[in-house]
């Protein structure tokens, strides 16, 4: 048997090196003459390895030849912040949070692709392709329609690894198990080839147990009792796949210096049905001064809900008023949130029950936001906006647009008015894109309303509209594989049809502010009504008609690419950066 597997077993390094997802290592464990105390680990490894076994080529493959480095579309940014104000206990807690986050990273590799080490072996010595594969968590470029960039690798399965690759629609429809629609079950085949559900906490048993234990240990060091209780309840949630109690507790985490988001959260990776949640983690350090400046906007959410530009039945729900607007420096991304385009703000929990009872917390990731503004949005603006427009491109406007984007996620309607269940359930795989479009446009609508009320004075509406337009160019480059990319294609085409902007002969854009204001209100209303109606086919057709990059826009985006402006960022981060 291979010497490296013996080494990894003897040194207890199989988890750290992702060998739990390696089919050959699984075979090694099963045939090795091991004593009884290791049998539980073997069983758990078999579950995870079965899920991560992929129909990938067995022989090493050569990377697709590229004229330029694929990874150049990402700009490196060192992710750190000042932690001198943290207590000794809080500083001791951070390594535990990093370790728990790394486990989420391993699980997302399994969910998105499979065995990381096998893929890296197939790629060979091409450092650029390996770098992109690490950023993308697999061989598919999420910023280019999930095109494979490794020869011999086929299209990405729409359902990633959440479902058997050979599962048919007929099988899925005939599969009679209420847990199949849970966010927290993997769909696998049993010994007879029939479909069955396996809860995440069973499927990833050993990793989940370790992550939960780390959170329990971290809770003993947390300086804030609300945060400590959240860590304890989140550990419980990982072990049971019941996240409601921990989500409700997280709403009370307001006085902390350190925060954490961890678990299976977003549904973007499941492009087949939009059901399954992917594992991820953020580690956050609160910016207390910026948070104080933001807190007052939360009080306006109930009144702004009443002013939404739709008939009364589409805004009858009253969002929870316990809204938390806060600013953080993010010091670690892991798993889903770290793949391809990077999250710069958080609006959670996603659970509609929590949103209606308590609201959401809207966390602005200030340092990551600044990185995208400096390295991407401002250079794009110089390339595509008119010189007169450039005076309105401002970081404070970008920050506000993102902040109110997250606020808008918690508004509108969560349950259809037609008896089709929640909006998420009714719209299925169309939900993520239209929800991101709603948050974009409704967020700009909220800024407009607050400005008219005299409550928002940090920037002018000209600043916010112009910076928003530049932001469309930034996000539309994420492409059709990204919910955010689809959302921005919809918004761009809608605004163009409404005359909200002009493009001169040099290919530079300017805003028609009066028409932009009308277009924002009109599009926000259209999206909210599609969500409230819950008509899947009508929404799908509308989105398909709008989510198109026309040749003129593509030519402008090609100019941006030719100028060497990165599409997104990746991070130099971790305990070696923050705790040095």
N, C-alpha and C positions, 0 to 999 in steps of 0.2 A: 504494500500500500504506500501511497505517496508520502515521502518523508515530511513534507510541509504540514500535512494534516496531523501527523503524530506530534509535530512541534506545537501546533496551535492547540491540540487537545491537552498536552502536558502542561502548557503554560496558561491554560484557561483564557485563551485569546480568541476563541471562536466567535463570540458575540461582537467584540470590537472590530473584527475584520469581516463581518457580514457572512460568515460561513454558515449561519443558521439558514440562509437562503440558498445554499450551494448543494446541488443534488449529489455531486460526487462525495462531498463531505458527509452527507446524510448516509450514503451507502457505507462509507468508512466506519461511521459510528455503529451502524446496525450489525456489521459483520465483526467488529472488534470484540474481543473477549473482555467484556467489562463487568464489574461487579454490580450488585443489585441496587446500590445507591444511585447509579446513573440511569436507571431505567426510566424514571420520570422525565429526565431531560431528553432521552431518546424519543419518547412519545411526543413531546412538545416539538422537537426538531422535525419529526416526521410531518406534523401538521403544517408547520410553516414552510418547510421545504417543498411539500406537495404544491402549496399555493404559489410558490415562487418559481417552480419549474416552468420554463417557457418553451414554446416551440421555436427556439432560436437555432441558427445553424451551428452544427457541432464543431466545424473547423474554424480556425482564426480567419477573420475577414479583413480586407483592406479598407481603409476609410475612403469615402468618396473624395476624389481630387478636387481641390478648391483653388481658385486663383488668389484668393486672399484668405487670411485666417478667419475661420468662422467665429471664433471666440472674440474677435475684435468688435463685434456688435455689443459687447458688454464692457463697461468702464469699471475698473477696480476702485473700491472705496473702502478705507479703513473704518470699521465700525467700533467706536468707543465713546466714552464720555467720562466726566469727572465723577469719581465715587468717593472722594475724600469725606463727604458728609455722612456716609453710611457708618453704622455701628460695626463693631468687631463681629458680632453675631451675624449681621446681614452680609458682611464680606465672606464669612465662613459658609454661609448658605449658598452663595453663588456657584461654587463648583458642583454642588448637588443639582442645582437647576440646569447647569450645562450638561451634566451627565444624563439627566432625564430627557433633555431636549435631543441629545444624540440618539437616544433610543427611538424617539419619534422619527428621526431622520432615517434610521434603518427601516422602520415600518413603511415609510412612504416609498422607499426604493422598491420594496416588495409589492406595494399596491400599484405603483406606476409602471414598473418594468419587470422586476424580478431580481436576479442575482447581480449585484454591482460588479463583483470581482470577475465573474465570467465575462461580462461585457468588456471590462477593461483588458482582459486577456485577448479577447477577439480583436479589439482595436489595435493592439500591438504597441509600437513605440511612438506613434504620432501624438506628441504632447498637446497639440492644439485640439485635436479631436477628443482626446481624453478630458481636456479642460471643459470643452463644451458639453460633453456627456455628463460631467460632474454637475455643471450648472443646470442642465436640463433633466437630470435624474433619469437618464436613459438615452437612446439613440435617435430620438425624434426632437426636432427643433420646434419648440412651442411658440417661438416668435416668427415662424415661417410655415404656418399651417400644419404643424406636426410632421413635416417632411423628414424622412429618415436621412441621416447624414453619415451612416455607416453602410457600406455595401453588404448585401446579403440580408439586411434587415428589412422586412416588409412594412406596410403601413401600421400605424399604431392602432391596436384594437380600441374601438370607441368606448368600451367598458373597462379599459385598462386591464388590470388583473382582478377586478372585483367579480367577474363572471367567467365561466369557462369560455374559451375563445370559440369553441364550436357550438355554443348554445344557440338554438334557433328561436325565432319569435314564437313559433308554435309551442315549443317547450316552455318558454317563459310564461306564456299566457295560460298554459295548462298546469303550471306548477302551483299547487294549492297549499301554500304555507303563508300565513299572515306576516311572518317575520321576513319574508323576502323583500318587502318594501321598507324595512328598517334601514336607517342610515348606517347601522353598526353591525351588519352581518355580511360575511363573504358568501358567495354562492359557489358551491363546489359540487363535484360528483361523488356519490357514495360508491361502495364496492360493486354495486350492480350497474353503475353508470347513470343512475337517476340523480336529479338535482336535489341538493339539500342546503340548508342554511347553517352556517357556523358563526356564532357570535365572535366579535373581535377579541374579547378577553379569553376565549378558548383557542381561537386560531393563532394568536400571538402570545400564548400563555406565559412563557418564561420571560419574554421581554416586558410584557405588561406588569407582571409581578415585580420585576426589578424597578421599573419606572415608578410604580405606586409606592414601593418601599422608599425610594429616594425622596418622593414628595412628603411622605410621612416624616422622614428625618429632617427635611428642610423646614417643615412646620414648627419644629422644636426651636429653630433659630430665628424665625420671623419676628421682627420687632413690632409688627402691627397685628393685633389679635384677629381682626377681620380677615387679613390675608392668610394668617396661620390656619384659620378655620377653612378657608377656601382650599388651601393645599391639602388638608385632611380629607375634605369632601371630594376633591378632584381625584385623590388617590382611590377613594371608595368608588367613584364613578368609573375609573379605568378598569377596576376589577369587576364591575357589574354591567357596564354599558348603559347605565341610567344616569344621565347628566343633568337632569332638571334641578336637583337639590344644589349641586355645586354651581350651576349657572345662576340660580337665585342668590346664593351666597356671594358670588362674584360681584353682584350689583351693589353689595355693601362695602366693597374694597375701595375706600376713598382717601384714607389718610396714610397710605403706604409710601415708602421710598422705592420699593421694588415691586414689580408686578410681573405676572406670567400668564400667558395663554398657552394651554397645552391640551392635546387630545385630538380626536377625529372631529373636524369642524366644518370645513367647506366641501361643496359637492362638485367643484369645477372639473376634477379629474374624471369623474364618471360622465363622459359625454354621451353614453348610450341612453341612460334613463335619467341622469341628474339626481340620483338617489343617494349613492354611497358617499360617505364622508371620508376624507383623507386625513391622515395624522400629520400634525405640525406642532410647532412651538415657537413662541416669542419670549425673550427675556427683556424686560423694560425697566428703565430708571426714570422716575418721574422728574419732570422739570416743574418745580413747585411755583415759580414765578409766572411762567406762561399759563399754567393751569388756572391760577387766580384770575387772569385776564379773560379766560374763556368761560368761566363758570356762569356768568350772568346770562349768556345766550340760552341756556337750557330752559329757563323759565318761560320762554316764548313758544315752545313746541306745541302745547295744546291750542293756543290761539292760531298759530300758523296752520295747524291741521284744518281748522275751520275755514281758512282762506284758500284752500287748494282749489284750482280752477276746474272743478268737475261738479256735476249734480250731487245733491246731498247724499244720495244712497251710496256713492263711491267714497265718501269720507265720513261715514257714520261712526266708524270705529274710533275710539278715543285711545291714542297711544299712551302707554305708561308715562307719567310725568317725571319719573325718577331718573332723569337723563343726566349722565355724567359726561361732560366735555373736559378732556384733560390732555396735556401735552407730555410726551415722553421722548427720551432718547432710547432707541432700540439698540441693544448690544448683542443680540443673537437671533438669527432666523434658523429654523430647522424644518425639514420636510416640505410639505406642500407650499407653504408661504415663501420658501426659498427657491422654488423651481421657476426658471424662466423669469418673467417680469416680477419685480419685488413689490410687495404690499407696502404702502406708505401711510396707511391709516386703518384703523380697526373699528368695526361696528358690530358688537356682539352683546349678548348671545343671539344666535340665529333662531332659537326656539320661539315660535310665535306666542306660546303661552307666557313666556317670560316677558316678551315685548309688550303684550297687552296688559299684563299685571304690573310690571315694573318699568318698562322702557328698555333702553339699551345704554351701554357705555360706549362712548365714541372717543377713541384714543388716537391722537395725532402723533405720528412718528417723525418728530421734527428733524432729526439729523439725516434720516433717510430721505425725507422730503427735500431738504436743502441740497443733498447730493444730486437728486434728479433734476432739480431746478438749475443748478450750476452746470452740470455736465451734459444735460440733454435739452431741457425746455428752452433755456436762454439761447443756446447755439441754433436750435431749430428756428426760433423766432427771428434771429438775424438773417437766416437763409430765406424764410418764406413770408415774413410780414413786411409791410411797407415801413420805410424809415419813420414816418409819422406815428405809426402804431407802436414802435418800440418803446416810446416813453411810457406806455401803459403796461409793459411787461414787468411785473413786480412780484417778488417772493411773497409778500404779505397777501396779495390777491390770490396767488397759487395756494397758499396755506388756507385761506378762507374758503376757497372753492372746494378743496379737499375736505375740510372740516364739515361744511354743510352738505357735501355729498354723503358723508357718513350719517349726518343727522337725518337726511332724507330717507335713508334705508329703513329707519324705524317709523316712517310715516306712510300715509296712503291707506291701503287696505290689505289685510293679511288673509281674509277669507272672502271667497267669491260671493257676489250677490245673487248668483244663479244656482246655489245649492251644490256646487261642484267641489266642495271642500276648500282647502287652503289654496291660495294662488300658486304656491310651489307645487302642490300635488296636481292641480289642474293643468298647468302649463308644462310640467315635465322638463324635458331637455331644452325648452325655449326659455325657461324661467331665469336662469342666471344672466343671460345677455340682456333681457328686457329689464330685469331688476337693476343691473348696472347702469343701463340707459336712464332709467327712472331716477336713480340716485344722482347721476351727473346733472340732468336737466332740472330736476326738482330742487337740487341743491342750489343751482344758480337762481332759480325762482325765489328760494328762501332768502338769499342774499339781497335780491331786488326788493322784496317786501320789507325786510329789516331796514334797508337803506331808506325806503320811503317813509318808514315809521320813525326815522331819525335815531335808530338804535345801533346801526352799523355805520361807523365813520372812519374805519381804519384805512380804507381805500375808496376810490370812486367806482361807480358802476362801469365806467369806461375801462378802468383797470381790470375789473373782474371779468367783463365780457371779452376783452382782448386777450387776457391771459388764459381764459377758458378756451378760446379758439386755438391758441398755440398748444394748449394741452390736448386738443383733439388730434393734432398732427403727431404729438408724442405717443398717444395711446393707440391710434389707428395702426401704427407700425407693429403692434403686437399680433395683428393678423386675425384670420378667421377662426383659428383654433382657440382663441382667447375670448372669454365673455366680455372683457373690457374692450378688446379690439372690435368685436361685433357691435358693441354699444356705441362706440365712437363712429363707426361707419354709418350706422343708422342716423346718429345726430348730425353728422356732416351733410349727408344727402338731404335730410329733412330741412336743415337750415339753408342749404343751397337752393332748394325748391322755394323756400319762403323769402329768398333775397336778403338773408340776414348778413351776408358778407359779399364782397366783390373781389375779383381777381384781375389784376392789371396785365398788360401785355408782357411784363417781365416775370409773370408768375408769382406776384406778391399779393398778399391778402390784406384787406382792411374791413373793419366792422361797420355795418350800418346799424347804429345803436338803437334807433327806433324800431326797425324791423326785427332786430335781434330780440328785443324785449317781447314783442308780439309772438315771435317764433318759439321762444322759451315757454311761454304760457300755453301756447297751443299744443306743443309736443308733450309737455308735462301732462296735460289733460288727456291726450290720446293714449299715452302709456298707461295712465291710471285706469282708464276705462277698459283697455285690453286686459289688464290684470283683474279688475273687478268682474268682468264678464267670464273670465276663465275659459274662453273658447280657444282650445289648443290649435285647431286647424286654421282659424282666422288669424291668430297671432303668428303662427308659423308662416303663413302666406305673406302677411304684412312685413315681417322681419326679412324674409327671403328677398322681397322686392327692394328693401332699403339697404341690406347688408351687401353692398357692391362697391368695390373700389374702381371707379371709372378711370379711363386712360389718362385724363388730364391730372387727376389727383395722383395716380401712380407715377406720372412723370415728375411731379413735384417731390414725391417721396424718394424717387431715384436720385434727385438732386441732393436731398438730405443725406442719403447713403453715400453718394459720391464725395460729399464733403467730409466723410469720415466721422460723422456724428454717431455716437453709440445709440443703440436702441434701448438699452437698459443698463443696470449696474449689477455687479456681484461684489461680494464682501470678503475682505480680510478681517476675520473676526474670531472670537473665542476667548477662552480663559488666558491664553498666551498673549493676547492683545490687551484685554481689559485689566487683568490682574498682575501684569508684569511689574 
